[in-house]
Amino acid sequence: MMLNKDCKRFLGAALITLFVLYPGRHAQSEEMSDAKNLSPKNMIVRAWEAWGAKNYEKTFYWTDKCIGEYSEEAKEEQASLSDFPPTDIMDQYEALNAVGTSFFIQGEAYLSQGKIEEAKDAFGIAIKDYSFAQNWDPRGWYWSVKEKSQASVEKSEKKPDVTEEEETKPTPGFKERPSTTITLYDPGKEAIVDYKRYGYFINAGTDKYAYIIKDQEGLSQAVGEAIHPNTSSVNWDPRYRKARDEGRLEGNHWDFVNTDDLEANFYKWSSAPEPPGVRLFYIGLNLEKSGLLTQAIKAYYAIVVHFPKSVGWTYFRTPWYIAQVASDRTYFLLRNHPELEMELAGASIRVENGLDSNIANDRFIVSPGEIRKLGFFDKVKRKFFKEKNARKGKVVKQAGDGKVDLVKYENGHWQLRVEGRPYIIKGVAYTLSKIGQSPDEGTMDDWMQADYNKNGKIDGPYDAWVDKNLNNTQDPDEKAVGDFQLLKEMGCNTIRLYHHASNKGLLKELYQRYGIMVIMGDLFGAYTIGSGASWYEGTDYTNPEHRKNMMESVKKMVEEFKDEPYILFWMLGNENNYGVANNAKRNPKVYYEFVNEAASMIKSMDRDHPVGICNGDLTFLDTCSSLLPSVDIYGSNAYRGKYGFGASFWENVKDTWGKPVMITEYGCPAYMEGKSREAAEEAQAEYLKNAWQDIVYNSAGSPGAGNSIGGMLFEWVDEWWKAYEPSVHDAKRNWSGPFPDGWNYEEWLGVASQGDGKSSPFLRQLRKSYFTYKEIWNK
């Protein structure tokens, strides 16, 4: 997420506070008098908030109290562990996390007062006695208290200039494996499996769908090894026995998923103790990585046929509908590999009530469709009419009647227009964080005002220079060019500001000289910004005072910027539905009704610009559809992998709400554990390229859903503060997800880096993804 100065100043005392895991000197206040009624989590929230405000008395009161009450219990929990516990049982280790975090907070408090030895003592206890303690970061992941304590000890002993290379060390426990591909012993007898030959489908298109196998032996021979129902032939594979005897199959199957030993990965997952739909998905993934695309498609499609109701879980404990993803991946592979001469026709898996986190109320409407071989005329049409635009027809609906509007055509497609001309958002999330500064410490300067070299120009937009030879030195031929010029050359036409702006003149220059427009946002209580709530209290969308503050914030934004030529449209919120320091997740009806109230107010003030909402992925989309008639655009922060967003994503919005869609954030780290810079940049570029192609494929006049109006690539340049220590380019895993090595590294999401950090905020090392986008955005 990107924040401006106002957000960052507030987060210096607040965002850090939701590092929610945990609590407990000498303060005597009314607030402290109710401490006996607080849980360890709530005590640590108060400790973080006190530390963020540099109120040392309260900081030590809460941390000492927590340590005094819970250290014995914490030591017992520590002794029961041999590794970090998984996230879904983290609540069982509340005392450990609380006490470990308390010592860390005390260390930080001592350090900021120059009490180095006391700081080292506190950090030392966290490292030695509570090594498995973890802290929840409000940006969405847990971090190790021990690791951060060690980093702070190093910082206290010396203030080195830390380079990327010094920090890119493998995670403890990381195992180097050989690089292999799969050689199939039994590929099956049929490239396209004729399922009707071996069984029959019943109730297709309903929630009673099923496929009944009548010839299991014949189907097993058709599909090949490891694909349902053939679970036995892999045992006869001599390469399987060789891998087993070499010890390459030892360990947990999840530890194999993102390794290069695809052969061992395949064999390990062929007998993994997981539900068959989950198992088949990872079998398909390994086949795909090995280039065995026909066999991979058989595995993915087998999920659709046999296990369409399979559900997995993400890192954040939200449902993962595996058959939908498998279907999306099949469509993707067949669209991007015409040499296979196949198509998937008529497949659809719709999950009614699937937009919340309660899988008990899900109802699956399944149409398996079929994979079929393309005929002669199909191949001719694909070859000669592949890029042919869909006929949109006449405009049948218009949202807005000013400079910027949205129109819907007869074929159901939506298009964003500026002064009557089609406009697809080629967006980059732009902000600039100077290395060593952090909103968590209240030290982040406003990039819109920063002029560190005192030349009268804003640093990032005008004074950034490109380190062409990656030597972290400004050579004579590396003159200042500025980020705005680099964005223009990249083809960017839009940036998003998450919460208001402080420099109108700069934004006018951005538009008039560089042709880049602005999506202006109000966070609408996310992270408590705009509501006036304290962090541990959180924004309460039923609280009249909070509501008044938020409406005044939105009103101020619109009044200040509505006549500016660079405004594209307004955006309310940023993943508020995830419930970080607010109650939108617990009370979505109240939240979305209030969003609609704000959107209605905006429209009463400004007819020239549409209004959008920014949600996290598709959660509560159905609630949006019924409660947001005044909102014009559905914005989604979506990180769905290197295959784009999937047909099911676009169709879900089309079927559920029917509004145009903007991807308000998508991105990929340029770091992979154990891989070279070049390999990681290649993977990032592929991921981002496929994401953009999917956005275009589903835009007006294209073959897809026709509801895409563009996207916002996250982000322009790496930010080093996101994993806590802002002077270190941290390469520790943040959260697991569909990224090149299975993990997101929040400090590596830029299409440009700041090199070794010594020339921040001026140096730019442009990654391959920058040049990839420069090519596709300027076509």
N, C-alpha and C positions, 0 to 999 in steps of 0.2 A: 504494500500500500504506500501511496505517496502523499505527503502532507506538506502544507505550507507553514509559514512562520507561526501564525496564530495557533495552529494545531500543535506544532512542535513545542512551543513555549508551554502550552497547557500540559502536554504529555510529559514534560520534564518532571511534573509533580503528580501526574495522573496515570499515563499509559503504563509507566513502570509499576504502578500499584497493582495492576491485575497480574503481576508475576505471582499469581495467586497461590503459591503453595507455601506463605506460611510463617509462623509468628512468635511475640513477646517482650527505662531506668527510673527514672525517679520522678516522673511527672505526676502532678496531682490535679486532675481536671474532671469535669463532669463526664466527658467522653470516656475516661479511663475507669470511672466508678462502676460501669456495667461490664467490666472485663470478664467477670466470672461467668457471664452468660454467653460469652463468645466462643465459637469453635476455633481450633488452631488456624484453620484457613482464614477466618475473618480477622483473627489477630494479626496474621502476617500481612493481610491486605492493609491494615492500619500501619503496620511497620513500614511497608513499602511506601505508603503515602507520606508518612512522616519523614522518611529518608529522602523522598523526592522533593519535599519542601525544605530540606536541610534543617529540620527540627530534631536536633540530636537528643534532646531530653525525651521526647516521645518515642523516637526510634529505639533507644535503649530500654525504655520502659516495656514496650511490647516484646522486643526480642528476649530480654531477660526473663520476662514472665513466661514466655513460651518455653524457653530452655529450662527454667526451674520446674515447670509442671510436666514436661513431656520428654525430657532427655532419657530417662530410664526406658520408657516405652520405645523411644526412637532407637536406642541401642539394641533392644530385642528385635525390632524389625530389621535393622541392619544385619544382625547376626543370622537372620533367617534367609538371607539372600546370597547368591553367588554371582548374580548379574543384575542389570537393571530390569525391573518388572515391566511387563507390557502395559500399554496405556489404559487398557480396559479394566485393569484391577488396581490402578494407581491409588484409588481411595483407601485401599487396605493399608497403605503406607503413609498415611497423613502425618503421623507424628515424626517419622523419619524425615520426610520432606520439609516439614515445618521447622524442626530444630536445625537441620543442616542449612536451610535458607537463613535462619536467624543468625547463625554464626557468620555466614557470608555477608549479610547486611551489616553486621557489626564491623566486620573487616573493612567494608567499603566506607562506613562512617568514620572509623579511625583514620583510614587513609586520606580522606578528604580534609581531615583536621591536621594532617602532617604527623600523626602518631604512628610512625612506621612499624615499630616493634610490636605495639598492641595489635596493629592490623595483621601482621604476620602470624601472631599467636591465634587470632580468631580464624583466619583462613586455614591455618595449620590444623585446627580442630575439625573444621569442615572436611578437610582432605583426608585426615587420618581416621576419624571416628565415624564419619557419615558419608562414605565414598559413593554410596548408591542413592543419595538424596537427589531429587530432581525438582525443578521449578517450572511452573507453567508460564509460558510467555504468551501475552495477549494476542500476539500475531499468529498464534496457532500451533505451538509445539512445546515440548518439554526440553529443558537443557540441564546438563549435568552441573550440579553445584561444585563438585570437585574440580572439573575442568575450568570453570570460570574462576574459582579460587586460585588455582595454580597460575592462571593468566594474570590475575591481580597481584600475586606475589612477585611474579616476574616484572610487572610494571613498577612495583614498589622498589625493586632493587636497582633498576635502571630504566631509562626511557629510550629504548632502541627504536630505530627506524625499521619497522617490521615489513618485510617483503612478502609477496604472495608465496614465493617458493618456500619460505621458512614455515608457512602455515599449512601447506598442502601435504600433510602427512596422513597415511592411512588410519582409519579408525581402529582402535584396539580390537583385536579379534578378526580383523580383515584377513582373509585367506586368499593367497594368490593361487589361481587355478590355470591349467593349460587351456589354450584356445583350440576348440574343436568344433566340428559340424557333424550333423547327423547323417549317417548312412543307413537307410532303411533295409532291414532284413525282409520285412513283409509289407510292401507298399499297398497291398490290396489289389483286387482284380478290376476295380472300376474307378476311373478318374472322377466321374460324376455318378454318384450312387443313386440307383433307381429304388428309392424307398418303397414305392408302391409294389415292387416285386417281392419284397421281403416282409411286408406287413401292410397295415392300413391306417389311415388317419380318420379320426372321428371328431365331430363337433368343432371343426376349424372355424375360426372367427368368433369363438365364444370362450367363456371362462371354463368350459368343460372339455377343452381340447385335450386330446391324447393321441399318441402313436402306439399302436399295438404291434409288436413283433410276432410274426408267425413262423419265420424261418431264421432263427438266430445264427445257425451255422453259416448259412448263405450270406447273411448280412455281415458277419464277422470276416468272412473271406473277401467281401467286397470292399470294406473300409480299410483293412490293414491293421497293423499292430498299434496298440495303445488307444485306438479309437473305439468308443463304445459301439457294440458290446464286446469287441475283441480285446479282452484284458489278459489273455494268456500267451499269445504268440511272442510277445516280447521276451518271455522266459526262455525261448529257444534261440533267441538272437545271440550269436557268438560274441558280438561286440558288447552286449549287455553283460555277459558273464566275465569278459575281460575287464570291463570297468569295475565290476563288483570285486573281482579278485585283486585289483590294483588298489582298492580302498578308496576309489574316487566317488563312491556312493555313500560314504559315511557322513553323518551329520543330518541336521534338520532340513527338510525339503524347501522351506522358505529361504534358507541361506543360499540356495542354488539359483534362485529366480533370475538375478541380474548378473550372473557370472558368464564368462566366455566359454566355459566348458559345456557347450550346448548338448553334447552327447550325454554326459553325465546328468545334466539337467533334465533331459527328456526321459531317461531311464528312471531317475529318481521320482519324477512326477507321475510316471505310468503306474506307480503303486502307492502314491502319497495318500495318507489317511485323511482325505478331505472329501466333501460331497462331490459326486461325479461331475457336476457342471463346473465347479471350480477346477477340478483336476484336468478336465478336458481343455479348459481355457489356457492353462499354462503349457499343456502339451502342444496346443495349436501355436502358441507364442514361440516356442522353441523350434517348431517346424518352420514357421515363417522366418525366423532369424537365420535358419540354415538355408534359406532359399527354396525350400520345398513347399512352394505356394499352393499347389494343388492339394497336397496332403494337409496343409494348414487349414485350407478352406473346408476340407472334409471335417476336420476337428471342430472348427467354429460352427459349422452348420449342424453338426451332430448335437450341439448344445441346444440349438433352436428346435430341432426335431424332438429330442428326448427329454431335455431338462429346461424348458422355457421359463420355469418359475424359480430357477436357481437365484439365490441371493447371497452375496458376500458383504463384507463390511470394509469401509474405508478407515484410514488412520483416525478420522474424526468421528467414527462410529455412526456414519450415515450409510444407508443401504446402497449397495452396488448391484444393479440388476444385470447379471452376467450375460443373459441371453440377448438383451438389447445391445450390449457392447459387442458381443460376438457377431450379431447381425450387422451392426454398423461397420465392423472391421471387414466382414465379408464384402459388403458393398464397396468399401474403400479399396480393397485389393483388386477386385474385379474392374473397378473404374480406372485404376491406375496401372493395370497390367492387361491391356487389350490383347496381348499375345496369347493369353489363356483362352480366349474365344469362348467365354462363359458369361452368363449374367444370372443374378439372383432376382427373381421376379415374384412380386406379391407377398413378400415376407413382412410381417408386422407383429410386434409385441407391444401391446399397450398395457400399462399398469395403472389401473384406476386406483386412486388414493395413494399413489406412489410418490407424491410430492411432499410427504412428511417423513418422519423417522420411525413410524410405527408400521412394521411390516405385517402385523396381525390383521390389518384392515385392507391389505392389498388384494386386488382382483385382477388377474391376468387375462387379457383378451388376446388369444394367440391365433395367428394365421401363419403357418410355416412357409407358405409359398413353395418355390422350387428353384433349384439350380439347373439351368439348362444350357446346352451347347448352342452357340449362335449359328444360325443358318446363313446361307450366302447373302441374302438381302439384308439381314441384320448386320453383317460385317460391312457391307457397302454403306449402309446408313451410318454406322459408327465411324467409318473412315472418312466419309465426305461431309457428314453433318454433325460431327462431334462438337464443334464450337458454335453451332447454330443457336441463336437466341430463341427463347420461348416467346410466343406471341402474347404480349401483355394485354392488348386491347385498349379500350378507352378507360379514362379515369372515372371511377365510380364513387370514390370517397376522398375527401380532403380533410386533413387535420391541420388547422392553422390557416390563416389567410394573409400572413405577412411576409417578411423577407425570407424566412425559413419555414417550409411546410413539409408535410408528409402526404403522399398520395397513394391510393390503393387502386389497382387496375382490375379489369374484368376477370383476369385469371387468378386473382387473389394475391398477386405480388404487391409488395410495398416498396416505395422509393422515397428517400430523403432528397429534398430539392433546396437549393439556395438561389433565390431570385429566379425561380422557374427552371433552373438547370440541375440535372441529376448530380448528386454528391454522395460518393461513398466514402465513409470515414477511414482514412489511412492514418490512424492515430498512434502516437507514442506518449507514454506516461513520462512526462519530463519533470524532474526535480534535480537538485544538485546538493549533495551532502559533502562538506569538506571533511577529509579524513581527520579523525580525532575528535570530531564533534558528535553529539548524540542528543536527541530529544529526551532520552531516558535520564540524562544528567542535566537537562535544561541548558545545554550549551550550543544547540543548533542555531546557526544564523539563518536569516531569511535570504534565500538565493536571489530573490528579486531586488535586494538592496545591497548585496555583498560586493565590495570593491577592495579586495585585499591588496592589490598592487597600486592602489591610489592613483589611477590614471583617469578617473572620472567616468569609467564605463563599467557596466555590470559584468562581473567576471565570466561566468559560464557562457551566457549568450554571445559575448563579443570577444573574449580573450582566450577561450579554449584553443589549444593547438594539438595537432595529430602527431603522435610519436610513430612515425612510419616504420622505423627499423626496430622498434620495441626495445630501445636501449635505455629508456627512462631518463633521457637527457634531451633537452631542446637543442637540436642541431641547427646550424645556420639556415638550412632550407625548410625548417619547420616553423613557419610564421603563424601567428595567431589567425585563426579563421572564425572561431566562435561556434557554439552549439547550434544557434539558429540557422546559420548557413549550412552546417552539416545536416541538419534535419531537412532543410529545403532540398539539398542535393539528394538526400535519401528518398524523397518523394512524399514525406509526411505533409499532411494538410491540416492536422488537428492535434492539439494537446488537451489534456483534461486537468483541471485544477479541482482538487477535492473539496476545498473549503475557502471560498472567496479569494481575493488577491490584494496585493499591497502596492502594485506599481502599474497604473493604467497606461502611462506613457510607454513602458516597456512592451506591454501587450499590443498597443496600437502599432508600434514598430514591427512586432512579430507578424501582424496581419498585413500592414501596408507594404512593408519591404520584402517580407519572406512568404506571404500568401498563406499563412497558417492561422486557422481559427481556434477558438477556445470553447470547450464544454465547461461551463462554470457550475461548480457544485457547492452544496451545503451538506455537511455530514449528518445533519438532522438527528443529533443525539448520539450518533455512533461514537464510541470511546468517550462518551459524556460531553462531547464538543457541541456547544450551542444550547445545551439544556440547563447549564448552571449546576448540575448535580456533581457531587463528589464522586470520586472513582469507586470507592467501596459501596456507596449508595447505588450508583448506576442510574442511567436515565430511566425514568418511569413515565411511560406514555399515558398513564392515567392521572399523573400529578399535574394539577392546573398550573402551578408555577413553572414547571419544566415545559409544559406545552406552550405557555405564553412566551417563554424565552426562545424556544425554537421557532415559533412563528415570527417573532421579531427579528431573529437572525435571517430567516428566509426573506422577509420583507426588505430588510436592509440590503441584502445582496441584490435583489431585483431592482430596487430603486437606484442603487449605485451603478449598475452595469447594463441595464436594459437598453440603453441607447448607444452602447458601444458597438462599433461595426464588426468587431471580432467575435462577438458571441454567436455560437452556433445553436446551442440550446441549454436548458437548465437540467441539472442532475441532482436528485435528492438521495442522500444516504450513501453508504458503502458497506454492503454485507451486514446491515443491521439485523437481518433475519438470523444471523448466527448467534446473536445475543451477547456479544462482547460488551460488558459494562452497560447493558440495557436489558429491558424485559420484552423486546419484540418477539423473541423466540417463544417465550412463555405465554405471550398474549398477542398473537399475530393479528387477530381481528381488530383490536384497538389500535395497534400500530398502523396497519394499512388504511384504516378509516382516517387516521390522522394525516397520513401521507396524502390521501386524496383531498383532505381539507386544505393542506398547504398548496397542492397543485391547483386547486380551484382559485385560491387567492392569487397565485402567480398569474393565472390566465386573466384575472380581473385587472391586473396591473400591466400586462404585457401580452399583446396579441401576435407579436412578431416571432416568437420563439417557442418551440414545443417544450414539453416537460417529460423527463424520464425518471425512472427509479433504478437504483443500482442494488441488485440482490446478489446473494451468493448462490451461484449455479441456478438450479430450478426449484429449490426448496420454497414451498408456499406459493408456487406459481398459480395454483388453482384458487387460492385465497385472493391473490392479486387480481385475478380475472373477474371476481365478483365484487371487489371493493374499490377498484381504482378506475372508475370511468373517466376521471379528469387527467389521467396519466396517458401520455401518447406513446412512450417508448419503453420497452422492457430491456433493462441493462443487466447483464449477467457477468460476474467475475467467474470465469470458467477455466480450469486447468485440467484438461481431459486427455492429454497425451499427444503423441506425434502423429496421430491420424486425424487431427482436427477435432471437431466437437461431436461428430456423428449425426447421421440422419435422424436418429431418435431425438436428439436435442432440439433440432429445428422443428421437427414435426410435433413434438410435445408442446412447444409454444404456439404453433399454428393451430393445433387442435384445441388447446386449452383456453387460450386467450385471443389469439388472432391479431395481436399487435406486432408492429415491426420490432426487430431485435438488434441490439448492439452488444457485442462482446466488450464489456467495460474494462476487463483485464484478461490477458492471456500471456503466458511467458514460460521460459525454460532456462535453467541455469547453464552457464558455460563452464561447468566443472563436473568431472566424473571421477570418483575415487579410483585411484590406480591407473588412470588414463592420462595421456599427454594433453597439453593445451590444444593441439591441433585436432585430436579426436573429439574432445569435448566441444570445441567450437563447431566442428562438423555436425555433431549431434544436435546442438542448439539450432543451427541454421536449418537443418532438415525439419525439426519440430516446428519452428516458426513459419517456414515456407508452407508446410502442409496446413497449418492453422489458417494462414491467409487464403490459400486456395479453397479451403472449405467455406470460408466467409464469402468469397466471390461466387462459388458454386451455388450457394443458397441465396444470392441476391436477386433483385428484380431482373427478369428477362433471362435468367440462367436456368439450368435443368432442375435445380433443387427446389427447396420449399418456397423460395422467393420472398422470405421475410427478413433477410439480413440487410442491414444498412451500414455495416462496417465494423471495425474493431479497434481496440486500444492495446497496443503491444506494451507489455510491462517488462522492462523499463528501459530508459535511455542509457543510464550509466550506473555501475555498481555502487551500492551504499554499504559502507563498512560497519555501521552501528547496529545492524539488525540482530546480530547474535551477541549483543551486549557490549563487548569491548571494542570501542570505535577506532582504536589505533591498529587493530589487527584484521586482516582480510581472512576471516574465519572460514575454514573449509570443513567444519563439522556438519554432519547431517542435521537437518531441522525437522522435516516430517516426510514420511513415505508417501509416494504417489506415482502417477504415471509419467515419470521423467526418465531420461536416458539410463541412469543406473539405479532407478527406483527411489531416489531421494531428491528432495528439493534443498537447494543451498541458497538461502534468501539473499546472501551477500554477493551472488554471482549472476544475477538476472539481467544485467545490462547487455545491450548490444555494443556497448563500449565499456572499457575498463579504465580505472585510474592508475594502471601500472602498479609500481611499488608504493604508491601513496605519497612519495616525497615531494611531488610537484602538484599536489592537490591544492585548489580545485581546477587546475588548468589543463593537465595532461589528459589526452584521450588516446587509447589504443583501440582502434576499430576492429571489431571481431568479424568473422566471416558472415554472420547473420546480417550485419549492417550492409555489406555489399550484396548479399542475396536480396534483401529488400530494396536496395537501390535499383537493382535490375528489374524486379517484378513490379514495383510501384511506379516506375517511370515508363512502362510500356505504353 
